[in-house]
Amino acid sequence: MERRTALRRLGGLAAGFACGLGAFGARRSSFAFAAASGESPVPTALRATSVLEVFLCGGVSHYESFYCVPEHGATNRTHFHLYADTPGFATELERCGLSGPVTEPFAEDSAGQIVHLGPFAAPLRARNDVLARTRVSVTAHALAPHEAAIPLALSGRALGNPALAGLGAHVQRYYLDTLGESLAPYSYALLTSSLAGLPIDNLKAVTATGLHPATARPLDICVDRAGDLTALLARSGVGGYRAQFDALVAGYTQRYAEELRFRGQGERLRAHPFDDYSAATRALGRVDDIRSVIDPVSIVGQPGQSCGESVAVNGVAMQLRLAAHLLTHPTRPARYVCVVDGGFIPAGNGGGAYDSHSENTVIQARNLTSTLATLLELVNLPGENTPGKLNLDETLIVLNTEFGRSPTAEGTTGRSHWPYGYVNTLIGGPIHTQGVVGSIGPDAIAIDWASPAETRIAALLALGIWPFSSAGFSVADVAAATTETEAAALVAARQLGLT
């Protein structure tokens, strides 16, 4: 095989990984991402061993779900009352099989307001064991477009920041450095083909590595393209010459690496594109290990139903089933999985599952209740220990979104983008005290809030990973903090309920 043919074929395989496989494994770096002994505010006994992040793409309407203050907007029909006072709202609740009190008191926020959970959080409300380990965190920023807000939500960093990295990259890097190479990745990102049609390339922030090396990139999988994934893992392009092909590529790669040394001496010149390429070639040799980890049953499409709507393939359910399988794998468990929720049925407004510029009630109800119901079916009940289901003592669940929805109408049935006061929700792991962190005022603007970076910092602390470094986060990401130790303690107290 000619050299150029081999490299071109390799390039084709690596390009196919864009919605199939990412770079993982490889040599360890010298990155020290852990705190000095005794600095972490999360006791070892309370730490999670994994994080499941569900990114509710498009912007969840918090008024009908995770943060409803019934007094807000009662006199002028805004906030929760904007659509709750219309006949169509009751009709949608009936279609979704939601009965009983429309809202339910949850906890007091920092302003002394009693926050209720709304009807579209009904699956969560039905699990008192899960509610007892749930914290709703008021979040705010000033970026209204999806294209800017999504990277911020997924990384805690604004576009253009060289340290912009998804949570999975931090986790993958840490475990590579502390546990060494794994035959399978430590971090995954699960998507569906419905997201490919969105004009939002910035969803790629979920696998961004920032200042980390290419080996920190999570493995991204399009779960409803099982045929494509199977073909990639089979590496049919090289046929029976796989071992020879890998040896040839390794030889070419090593020769190129030697050319990056000055006159063949000293350390190799820094060349990030070459590092990325080299990591991808090493990953190709480990596809059998990935195949052994991925449960074929999880990537078989199954029909679904939500609020009177039916689909032939419920992509989000496939993602969540595969996520649970990866996180609970008996020999090679993942440490982080991000499920990018593209919706039971995508909203069709160009911004993701929850982008409800029109038909807010229908879109939010149909997609959120389906996602929460499926997720909570995969969480063990008290006393249950079903293999393959999540244990909240071991897994921190993060429900993340890029912003909320406006308190007033857009058109006649929709809500616009609202980053000025919305919520993220954290469940399990070190959390043993339910509560609301921060507050939102009657004008729908946050009074007391956290930055998107704080959610990232909290998740890392929950795993026992020190989040402050040049490739991670800084003290300035935590309001009122002046030192790293103080910043960590503040986040642990606010976000995780640890004092």
N, C-alpha and C positions, 0 to 999 in steps of 0.2 A: 504494500500500500504506500503510495506517495505521501510525503510529509504534508503537503498542502491538503491532500484529500483527508488525511487523518484529522488534521486540525479543524478543517471545515466541518467534518462529521461531529467532532466533539463540540464545536460551537453550536451546531444545531441541537444537540442534546441538551446543552446547558441552557440555551434559549428556551427550550421547552419547559424548563423548570419554573418559568415565570408564574405559571398557575398550577405548578405541580410540585416541584422540589426546590428547596433553597440550599445554600451552602451550609454545611455543618461539619462538626468534627475537626480534625486536623491538629496541628501542634498546639501546645498550650502557650499562652502568653505569660507575661510577668505582671499582669494586671492584678492589683490587690484591691478588692472591692468590699472587704469586710471591715467592720469597726474593730478598734482595739478592744481587748478583753474588758468586759464590764460596762462598755459604753452604750450598748443597745438597750432601749427602754422596753423592748418586748422580751419577756422572760423566755428562756429556751423551751420550757414546758408548754407555753402557749403558742409557740410559733406554728404556722402552717407549713406543710411540706409542698404545697402547690397552690397555684392561682388559676382560676377560671375567669376570664374576662369576657363578658358579653357586650359587644359594642352595638348599641341600638342606633343604627345608622339613620340619620335624617333629622333627629331632634324630637325626643319624646315630649308630649304635652303633660307636664307634671301636675297640672290642676286636677286631672281626672285619674291620676295614678299615685305618685309617691309623695306629693306635697300639696295638700289642699287645706286652706284655712277658710272654712265656710263663711266667716264674716266678711272676707275680702270680696268685694264686688257684688254683695247682696242687694244693694240699693240701685245699682246702675247696670246690672246684668253683665258683669265682666268676670274675669277669672273662671272659676268652676261654673258659675251661673250662666256664662255666655251661651252654652248649649244645653246645660242640664235643665233649664227651664222650658225647653222646647219639646213637643211631643215626639220628635224624631229620636231624642236621647233615650226615652223610655222604650221606644221600639227596638233600638239597638241593644239595650240591656236584655230585653226579652230574647232577641235573636241569639245572644251570646249565652243565654241560660243563667244570667246574673240576677239573683234575687236577694231579698233581705235589705238591710240598711244600705243606702247608696254610698255613704262614706262611713268610715269607722275611725274613732280617735286612736292615735298612735303614740304620740309623745309631745312634750313641750319643747319649742325651739328656744334659741337664745334670747328672743325678745319676749318670752313668756306666752306666746301664742300656742294654742293646742292645734297641732298639725294632724290632719286626718289622712288616711289612705283612701284613695278613690276607687270607683267601681272597676277600673281596668287593671287594678292590682289585686283583683279578687283571688286568683290562685295563691298569691302570697298571704293574703289575709286569712285564708283557710288553713294555714300552717302555723299554729301558735309556736311550735318548736323552732321554726325558722325566724319568725318575727322577733323572738326573744334574743336573737343574735344578729339583728339588722340595725344598721345605722344609715340614716338618710343625710347626705352631706350637701348643703347649699354651696353651689359653685357659681362663679361669674367670670366673665371676660368681656372684651369689647369687639370681638370678631364675628360679624354677622353672616358672611358668606360661608357656605359649606366648605369651599375650597381652602379657606384659611382656618376654619374652626375644627375641621376633622384632624388635620395634623397636630394641632394644639391639644385636642382631647386625647389622641392616641400616644402622644409623646411628652406632653407638658412643655413643649418648645414650639415657638413660632417658626413659620417657614423662613428659611434663610439662615437659621442658627446651625452651625456645623455640628453641634451636639444633639441634633434632633434624632432621637432613636426611639423605637417602640419599646414597650416594657419587656417584650420577649427577648430583645437583644441584650438588655441588662441581665436578665435571668440566665440566658444561654451563656453569656460571657462568665458570669460568676461561677456557674457549676462546671464549666470547662476548666476554670482556674483552680477550683477547690476539689473537685472529684475526678478531674481528668477527662480524657476522651470517652465518649459513649458510643456504642454501636448504633444508637438511634438518637435523634435530637432531644434536647431538654425543652425546647420551645417550639410551638406550632402556631400557625394562623390558619383558620378554616374559613373558606369563603364559598360562595355559590356562583354559578354562571350568571345569575340575574344581576349581580353587582358589576359584571363586565360591561353592561350597557350603560352604566352611569358615567356621565362626563366628569368624573371626579378622580383624577389620577392620584390625588393625595390620600386615598385609602392605602396607598403603598407605604404610608408612614407606619403601618402595623408591622412591616418587616424591615424598616429602616434601621441601619446600624450606627449612624452618627459617627462618633470618634472611635467606636469599637472596630476590631478587624472583621473581615468577611466571615470568619468562623462563627461570629455571634449572630448571624442572620437566622431567624426562625425558619422552619420548614413550612411553606405555604401550600395548601392543598385545596383544589376546587372539588368539593365532596360529591357534587352531582355530575362530575365528569369521570366516573369510575373507569370507563373504557380508556380514556386518555391516560389516566394515572397508571392503569395496568400496563398499557403499552410502553410508557416511559420506564417503568420498573423492569420490564422484560428486556429492555435494551436490544430490541430485535435488529436495530440498524447495524450492529457489529456481528450478529450471528454467533457462530461458534468460535469466533476469534477474539472473544472478550478479553481473555487473559493477555494475549499478545497485544491487543489494542491498548489496554491499560498500561502495559509495560512500555510500549512505544511512546505513549503520551507522557508518562512519567519521565522517560529519558529526555524527550524534547524539553519538558518543563525544567528539568534539572540543568540542562545545557543553557537554557535562557537565563536561569537564575545565576549561573556562574558568570555570564556576560554582564551582570549588573554589579559585579565587584570591580573596583578600580585595579586594572592590570592583574586581575585574578587574585587580589589580596584584600584582606580586611573584611569588614561587614558589608553585606549587600546594600546597595542604595535603596532607599524607601521608594516603593512603587506600588501604590494602592491598587491600581487596575491589575497588576500582576498578582498581587496577593489574592484578589477576588477570583481571578482565573484559576490560580493554583488550588484554592479551597474548593472550587467547583469540580475540578478534576479529581480531587481526592474523594469528594462526595459521591461521584459516579461509581466508585468501587464498592460502595456500601448499600446499594439499593436492595440487596437481599435482606439486610437487617431491617430496613424500613418496611419491606413487605411482610416480615415476620411480626411487626408491631401493629400494623393497621389491620383492624378487624374487617374482613370482607362483608360481614352482615351489616356493619355500620354504614357502608357506602352503597347499599342497595336501596333504591328509591321506594318509598311507601306513600300511599295516598294520605291525605289529611283533611280535616274539617275544622273550621273556626267561624263562629257567628253566622252559621247558615251558608258559608262559602266552602266549596270543596276544591281540592287540587289533586292532580294525579301524583305529584311528587312534592312532599313537604321538605323543602331544602333545609330549613332551620332545624327541624327535628333530626335530620341526618347529621348536621353539624354537631348538635348537642350530644347525640348518641356517640359519635366518634370522639368528641372531647372527653366524655366520661370514660370511655374505654382507654384512651391514651393516658389519662390522669390516674387511672386505677390499674394499669397494666402490672401484672404480678412480678415481672423481672426487669422491665425497662420503663418505669413510669415517667411521664412527662412532668416537668415542674411548672410549666406555664402553657396554657392554651387560650387563644383569643378566637372567639366565634364572632364573626362580623355578620350581624343579623340583617339580612336583606329583605326580610319580611315574609310572612306567610303568603301574602300577595303584595308585590311591590306597590308603593303608593302611586307611581306613575307621574309624579311631579318633577322628576329629574334629580331628586336629591336623596333618595333612599327610602327605606321602609316606612319611616315615620315623618316624612316631609309632607305634612298635611295642610298645604295651602288651600285645599278644598276638601270637603268631606272629612273634616277633622274627627268627628265622632266615629265614623265607620272605620277609617284607617287606623286610628289609635286603638280602638277596641279590638278589631280583628287581629292585628299583628301582636300587640302586647300581651293580650290574654293567652294567645297561642304559645308565644315564646315562654312566658312564665309557667304555664301549665306543663309544658314539655320539660322545662328545666327542673321544676320541683318534683316531677315524677322520677327524676334521676338522682334525687337526694334522699338518702336513707331516712326513714321515720325513726322516732325514738325507739330504741331496742332492736331495730332492724340492722342487719349487717349483710346485706345482699352484695355479693361480689359484682363489681362493675358499676355500682352506684356510689355516689359521692358521700363522704363523711365530712360534716362541717368542722370537725376538730382538725381535719387534715387539709381541707381546701377552703381558701378564701374566694368567695364569688364577688366579682366587681361588675355592677351594671352601669356601664358608662355610655354617655351620649354627648354629642358636640355642643348642644344648646337645648333650651326648652322652646316653648311656643308662646306667642304673644297673648296678653290677657284680653285683647280686643279682636274683633273679627277681621279676617281678610276676605273680601268678597262677602258672600252670604253664609258660607258654611266652613270656612277655613281659619287657620291661625298662621301667622308669619313666624319668622325666626326670632328667637329671644335669648341672647346670651347674657343678659344683664341680671339674671337671677333664675337659676334652674337647679336641678339636683342630680347627683350620682348616688348610687346605693351600694353599700358594702355589707356582705353577709358572711358570717362564720369566721373561720380561722381564729385569730386572737380575740375576736369580738364576743363578749358575753354580756354586754349591757346594751339593750336597745335604746335608740334615741335619735334626735335630730341635731345635727351640727350646723350652727349658723341660723339665719332667718331671712325671710323675704317680706318686704313691707306691702301695704295696701296698694302702692303704686306699681307693684310687681318687680321692683328693683331690690336687689339684695342689700340688706342692712349689714349683715355679718356673713362673710363668705370665705371660701378657700379657692385657691387657684387650681386649674387642672393639674398642675404639677404635684399638688399635695396628694391626690389620689394615687399617682404613680409612686410617690415616696412612701405612702402608707402600705402599699402592696409589697414593696421591697423590704420594708421593716418587718412586715408580717412573716416574710420568709427568712428573716435573720440576715438580710443583705444590707450593708451600710450604703445608703444612697448618694452620699456626697463625695464627688470626685470631679475631675475635669471632664470625664465622659458621662457623668451622671447629672446630679442636681447641685444647687448651691443653697447657702443659707438664705439668700434673697428670695428664694421661691416660697419661703414660709413666713407669713406675716408675723411681725413682732419678735422674730428670732434674731439673736446676735451671734450665736455660735452654733456649730454643727450639733453639739450635744443638746443644746436647748431646742434647736429646730426639730430634732428627732423626737424629743420628749413632747413637744407641742403637738406634732402630728399624731404620735401614738395616743395622746390623750383625746384629741379632737376626733380623729377619724376612727380610731380603734377602741376608744373608750377605756384606755389604760392610764391610770394615774399612779 
